[in-house]
Amino acid sequence: MQKALRLAGRTPDAAQLTAVSKNQPWEAVEPVLKAGHRQFGENRVQEAMQRWGAVRADYPDLDLRLIGPLQSNKAPEAVGFFDCIESVDREKIARAIADEAQKQGRCPRLFIQVNIGEEPQKAGILPRDADDFITTVRTDLGLHVDGLMCIPPVEGPRGPYFALLRKIAERNGLSALSMGMSDDYRTAIAFGATEIRVGTAIFGQR
């Protein structure tokens, strides 16, 4: 990752690495944790709580991120447990998070997921609706939006999709961009990613 940042002319701390630990056995995750890495991404609320609940007290600097879809009935646990929710993908979820944040007196950092390729099988706000949705989350629901997240289509070049996400972020005054995974993080960094999500390149194939 550092080489990719240098090649892009960016500083070494310009992007953070989320180690995608979802579905990985603890035997694979623990060495990464003990080596000093603290930012991990999980796909399911219950799985994350079971995996990290018992060890979290020993690692108070953990940064746990929900990168998978959130169901509204899991909002209480997600708001209470995660440090960041990167998959705010519709108004119902945003409202559930807002309600829980008010009840619990805390709110994780929030990224809005944009369906950047407008793929029917993927979650996320369509690019053309992103501006209005960001305004709704900020103004109507009173939530702070930290940034945007996307998963581009598998086929074809990724750069145009990353560029589009960056453009949406810039016009809404957002600087945090969670984009890029094991096979395209170098491209994402070149287009301004501040968070990359890497699983296979760290843990190997599941």
Secondary structure, DSSP 8 states (H G I E B T S, - for coil): -HHHHHHTT--TTSSEEEEE-TT--HHHHHHHHHTT--EEEES-HHHHHHHHTTTGGG-TT-EEEE-S---GGGHHHHHHH-SEEEEE-SHHHHHHHHHHHHHHT---EEEEEE-TT--TTS-SB-GGGHHHHHHIIIIIS-----EEEE---SSS-SHHHHHHHHHHHHHTT--EEE---TTTHHHHHHTT-SEEEESHHHH---
